[in-house]
Amino acid sequence: MKNRVEELRKEHGLKQEELADLLEVSRQTISSLEKGRYNPSILLAFKISHYFNLSIEDIFLYKED
């Protein structure tokens, strides 16, 4: 699954650590999300979508293989 977390974070002028603090996760979690190594829990996906005021589908892009 691809996502737009890094793009959105940079558009908002945030460092990984700042976004992590806002979402109450580690900086490593944000890094792993941005690199596509980690799929978020539904709770984290909702927190991210709420913070950026976008739908989950606008942030996390699912494509079937």
Long-range contacts (C-beta under 8 A, 24 or more apart in sequence): 1-36, 1-39, 1-60, 1-61, 1-62, 1-63, 2-36, 2-60, 2-61, 2-63, 3-33, 3-34, 3-36, 3-59, 3-60, 3-61, 4-58, 4-59, 4-60, 4-61, 5-30, 5-33, 5-34, 5-48, 5-59, 6-34, 8-52, 8-54, 8-59, 9-34, 12-52, 19-51, 22-51, 23-47, 23-48, 23-51
